[in-house]
Amino acid sequence: MSHKLTDGGQVLHVGTLARVEGEGAMHIEIEDGKVTEVQLRIFEPPRFYEAFLRGRAWTEPPDITARICGICPVAYQFSSCMAIEDACGVTVPETIQAMRRLLYCGEWIESHALHIYLLHAPDFLGYPGAIEMAKDHGAAVERGLRLKKAGNDLMTVVGGRSVHPVNVRLGGFYRMPSVAELKALRPVLARGLEDALATVRLVSTFDFPDMEQPYTYLSLRPEHGYPIDTGSVVTSSGAAFDVRDFPSHITEFHVAHSNALHASLDGEDLPYVVGPLARYTLNHDRLSPLAQAAAREAGLGTTCRNPFRSIIVRAVELVEVFVEALRIIDAWHDGVAPSVPVPARAGEGFGATEAPRGVLFHRYRLAEDGTILDAQIVPPTSQNQPSIEADLRTLTESWVQLSDHDLSHRCEEAIRNYDPCISCATHFLDLTVERS
């Protein structure tokens, strides 16, 4: 909805931004054809997760923090496990780490398939949503749903259920899936790998606006393999630091127009980016040969800085996690202890994993009996908020001549490049443009 102001300005109001996970508002001011202000307004009251974790037992964060998000609960579970195990001086065996990585593959499959086919692809194919897209691209939508179900099935077998897994505990799992249970999944995942390769080929045919992000990229980088469940922090500017040092590099701060915290890196005013583009650009050499070949076939180089092409990178990452899931299943054997003890002790611990949308940091400080004295959670969407606003400012400058309807649509597309998980903070996003 749009209307003229009495002073000659113009206000455009979009009641709902579809196909993002969450709700918020965006405000754009245009004066004499130039963008003077862009704000991504997250106005829902804070949920105070860090506050009510204080005073709880050290064993509880994996279950409590999983409730922060219905799309990436595994990210919250494993970042919290790693942080508390770090505080307690415990390192889990490679077998438990492998099963954690397998469960995480299920979450990536669920999340990436949902975003590519149901949230993002309609933008490039010219449909208001996946339902309308299915009329002309039924096979593609069916492939997306089949991929999503493969992720659900993997989450159910390893995590106990497809959403908010119940099999995760501090130190490991309540039970390990058997070889027979995992082998039964193999045909589903093998079909999923073929679907993932077809997804790369499909999205590589889309038309993408020209844009290169100049921002610093930040991701984890493990000793081996693509970053999913572990690693230390690296950036495209050449910085590198241990996860334990993230509080001295990443600073959260309030802005007046959002109840969600923003974040800065090493005190810089410029935004930085976490998520698929950062992971790919900083870890292309860690992709499997099949995923690297799929990326080359899709026209990607060893880096990617066009946020609209993030849909290709997500598809390549889908290939990667199917390859990884099959590798872990083929190497699995029965008789593995499901967990190790994590006795309480006083200390401070740090953990970070790669949620589908980017690095998720956790920090906990424990008393001698394991009571949580302090907690800090830095989600990827908070870190990306300044770069989302910067992208919108850049793009709106070039789109300022569009009608309000078309401008709103293009801004929504730019936001969806990030697959923002603003459900934690908002439930509504509307767009207001003031022209004068």
Solvent accessible surface area in square Angstrom, and as a share of the most:
residue,aa,sasa,rsa
1,M,157,0.70
2,S,55,0.35
3,H,90,0.40
4,K,145,0.62
5,L,61,0.30
6,T,155,0.90
7,D,114,0.59
8,G,60,0.58
9,G,1,0.01
10,Q,33,0.15
11,V,20,0.11
12,L,8,0.04
13,H,60,0.27
14,V,28,0.16
15,G,34,0.32
16,T,89,0.52
17,L,13,0.06
18,A,51,0.39
19,R,36,0.13
20,V,21,0.12
21,E,20,0.09
22,G,16,0.16
23,E,56,0.25
24,G,0,0.00
25,A,11,0.08
26,M,5,0.02
27,H,12,0.05
28,I,0,0.00
29,E,59,0.26
30,I,6,0.03
31,E,87,0.39
32,D,123,0.64
33,G,36,0.35
34,K,135,0.57
35,V,9,0.05
36,T,66,0.39
37,E,57,0.26
38,V,6,0.04
39,Q,32,0.14
40,L,3,0.01
41,R,84,0.31
42,I,2,0.01
43,F,101,0.42
44,E,34,0.15
45,P,92,0.58
46,P,68,0.43
47,R,88,0.32
48,F,128,0.53
49,Y,27,0.10
50,E,51,0.23
51,A,46,0.36
52,F,95,0.40
53,L,0,0.00
54,R,120,0.44
55,G,55,0.53
56,R,108,0.39
57,A,38,0.30
58,W,55,0.19
59,T,66,0.38
60,E,50,0.22
61,P,0,0.00
62,P,2,0.01
63,D,77,0.40
64,I,31,0.16
65,T,0,0.00
66,A,4,0.03
67,R,129,0.47
68,I,16,0.08
69,C,4,0.03
70,G,39,0.38
71,I,44,0.22
72,C,5,0.03
73,P,1,0.01
74,V,0,0.00
75,A,0,0.00
76,Y,8,0.03
77,Q,1,0.00
78,F,1,0.01
79,S,0,0.00
80,S,0,0.00
81,C,0,0.00
82,M,43,0.19
83,A,0,0.00
84,I,0,0.00
85,E,7,0.03
86,D,28,0.15
87,A,3,0.02
88,C,7,0.04
89,G,52,0.50
90,V,30,0.17
91,T,128,0.75
92,V,16,0.09
93,P,57,0.36
94,E,154,0.69
95,T,46,0.27
96,I,1,0.00
97,Q,46,0.20
98,A,30,0.23
99,M,0,0.00
100,R,2,0.01
101,R,23,0.08
102,L,0,0.00
103,L,0,0.00
104,Y,0,0.00
105,C,0,0.00
106,G,0,0.00
107,E,0,0.00
108,W,0,0.00
109,I,0,0.00
110,E,13,0.06
111,S,1,0.01
112,H,0,0.00
113,A,1,0.01
114,L,30,0.15
115,H,1,0.01
116,I,0,0.00
117,Y,1,0.00
118,L,43,0.22
119,L,21,0.10
120,H,1,0.00
121,A,1,0.00
122,P,0,0.00
123,D,15,0.08
124,F,42,0.18
125,L,48,0.24
126,G,65,0.63
127,Y,42,0.16
128,P,91,0.57
129,G,11,0.10
130,A,13,0.10
131,I,150,0.76
132,E,82,0.37
133,M,1,0.00
134,A,36,0.28
135,K,180,0.76
136,D,90,0.47
137,H,61,0.27
138,G,27,0.26
139,A,76,0.59
140,A,10,0.08
141,V,13,0.08
142,E,107,0.48
143,R,46,0.17
144,G,1,0.01
145,L,93,0.46
146,R,86,0.31
147,L,0,0.00
148,K,50,0.21
149,K,121,0.51
150,A,3,0.03
151,G,0,0.00
152,N,41,0.21
153,D,36,0.19
154,L,0,0.00
155,M,1,0.00
156,T,63,0.37
157,V,42,0.24
158,V,0,0.00
159,G,0,0.00
160,G,43,0.41
161,R,100,0.36
162,S,32,0.21
163,V,71,0.41
164,H,31,0.14
165,P,5,0.03
166,V,77,0.44
167,N,12,0.06
168,V,0,0.00
169,R,99,0.36
170,L,13,0.06
171,G,0,0.00
172,G,0,0.00
173,F,0,0.00
174,Y,124,0.47
175,R,121,0.44
176,M,25,0.11
177,P,2,0.01
178,S,36,0.23
179,V,38,0.22
180,A,75,0.58
181,E,66,0.29
182,L,1,0.00
183,K,85,0.36
184,A,75,0.59
185,L,10,0.05
186,R,85,0.31
187,P,91,0.58
188,V,57,0.33
189,L,0,0.00
190,A,36,0.28
191,R,123,0.45
192,G,3,0.03
193,L,25,0.12
194,E,101,0.45
195,D,8,0.04
196,A,0,0.00
197,L,26,0.13
198,A,20,0.16
199,T,0,0.00
200,V,3,0.02
201,R,118,0.43
202,L,43,0.22
203,V,0,0.00
204,S,34,0.22
205,T,102,0.59
206,F,15,0.06
207,D,127,0.66
208,F,36,0.15
209,P,35,0.22
210,D,143,0.74
211,M,21,0.09
212,E,122,0.55
213,Q,3,0.01
214,P,112,0.71
215,Y,21,0.08
216,T,36,0.21
217,Y,0,0.00
218,L,0,0.00
219,S,0,0.00
220,L,0,0.00
221,R,65,0.24
222,P,9,0.06
223,E,150,0.67
224,H,153,0.69
225,G,31,0.30
226,Y,0,0.00
227,P,0,0.00
228,I,0,0.00
229,D,3,0.01
230,T,47,0.28
231,G,20,0.19
232,S,46,0.30
233,V,0,0.00
234,V,25,0.15
235,T,7,0.04
236,S,46,0.29
237,S,85,0.55
238,G,68,0.65
239,A,36,0.28
240,A,75,0.58
241,F,18,0.08
242,D,65,0.34
243,V,17,0.10
244,R,131,0.48
245,D,64,0.33
246,F,0,0.00
247,P,52,0.32
248,S,90,0.58
249,H,45,0.20
250,I,4,0.02
251,T,73,0.42
252,E,39,0.18
253,F,80,0.33
254,H,137,0.61
255,V,35,0.20
256,A,118,0.92
257,H,42,0.19
258,S,7,0.04
259,N,61,0.31
260,A,16,0.12
261,L,54,0.27
262,H,5,0.02
263,A,3,0.02
264,S,16,0.10
265,L,13,0.06
266,D,71,0.37
267,G,62,0.59
268,E,102,0.46
269,D,146,0.76
270,L,132,0.66
271,P,19,0.12
272,Y,2,0.01
273,V,5,0.03
274,V,3,0.02
275,G,1,0.01
276,P,9,0.06
277,L,10,0.05
278,A,0,0.00
279,R,0,0.00
280,Y,0,0.00
281,T,23,0.13
282,L,31,0.16
283,N,0,0.00
284,H,26,0.12
285,D,88,0.46
286,R,57,0.21
287,L,8,0.04
288,S,19,0.12
289,P,115,0.72
290,L,72,0.36
291,A,0,0.00
292,Q,37,0.17
293,A,39,0.31
294,A,5,0.04
295,A,1,0.00
296,R,152,0.55
297,E,122,0.55
298,A,10,0.08
299,G,54,0.52
300,L,11,0.06
301,G,43,0.41
302,T,85,0.49
303,T,75,0.44
304,C,8,0.05
305,R,59,0.21
306,N,11,0.06
307,P,3,0.02
308,F,3,0.01
309,R,61,0.22
310,S,3,0.02
311,I,0,0.00
312,I,0,0.00
313,V,0,0.00
314,R,2,0.01
315,A,0,0.00
316,V,0,0.00
317,E,0,0.00
318,L,0,0.00
319,V,0,0.00
320,E,7,0.03
321,V,0,0.00
322,F,0,0.00
323,V,37,0.21
324,E,18,0.08
325,A,0,0.00
326,L,16,0.08
327,R,131,0.48
328,I,5,0.03
329,I,1,0.01
330,D,69,0.36
331,A,73,0.57
332,W,22,0.08
333,H,103,0.46
334,D,86,0.45
335,G,82,0.79
336,V,20,0.12
337,A,65,0.50
338,P,47,0.30
339,S,30,0.19
340,V,37,0.21
341,P,114,0.72
342,V,15,0.09
343,P,85,0.53
344,A,31,0.24
345,R,115,0.42
346,A,52,0.40
347,G,27,0.26
348,E,76,0.34
349,G,0,0.00
350,F,32,0.13
351,G,2,0.02
352,A,1,0.01
353,T,0,0.00
354,E,0,0.00
355,A,1,0.00
356,P,1,0.01
357,R,4,0.02
358,G,0,0.00
359,V,0,0.00
360,L,0,0.00
361,F,0,0.00
362,H,0,0.00
363,R,34,0.13
364,Y,0,0.00
365,R,107,0.39
366,L,3,0.02
367,A,25,0.19
368,E,129,0.58
369,D,99,0.51
370,G,0,0.00
371,T,41,0.24
372,I,1,0.01
373,L,78,0.39
374,D,29,0.15
375,A,5,0.04
376,Q,34,0.15
377,I,10,0.05
378,V,0,0.00
379,P,35,0.22
380,P,9,0.05
381,T,14,0.08
382,S,10,0.06
383,Q,1,0.00
384,N,5,0.02
385,Q,0,0.00
386,P,24,0.15
387,S,0,0.00
388,I,1,0.01
389,E,24,0.11
390,A,25,0.20
391,D,2,0.01
392,L,1,0.00
393,R,97,0.35
394,T,74,0.43
395,L,9,0.04
396,T,0,0.00
397,E,75,0.34
398,S,83,0.53
399,W,28,0.10
400,V,16,0.09
401,Q,162,0.72
402,L,59,0.29
403,S,63,0.41
404,D,15,0.08
405,H,140,0.62
406,D,64,0.33
407,L,0,0.00
408,S,6,0.04
409,H,67,0.30
410,R,67,0.25
411,C,0,0.00
412,E,24,0.11
413,E,21,0.09
414,A,2,0.01
415,I,2,0.01
416,R,1,0.00
417,N,6,0.03
418,Y,18,0.07
419,D,2,0.01
420,P,4,0.03
421,C,12,0.07
422,I,4,0.02
423,S,39,0.25
424,C,27,0.16
425,A,20,0.15
426,T,0,0.00
427,H,96,0.43
428,F,71,0.30
429,L,4,0.02
430,D,20,0.10
431,L,7,0.03
432,T,28,0.17
433,V,0,0.00
434,E,64,0.29
435,R,44,0.16
436,S,88,0.57
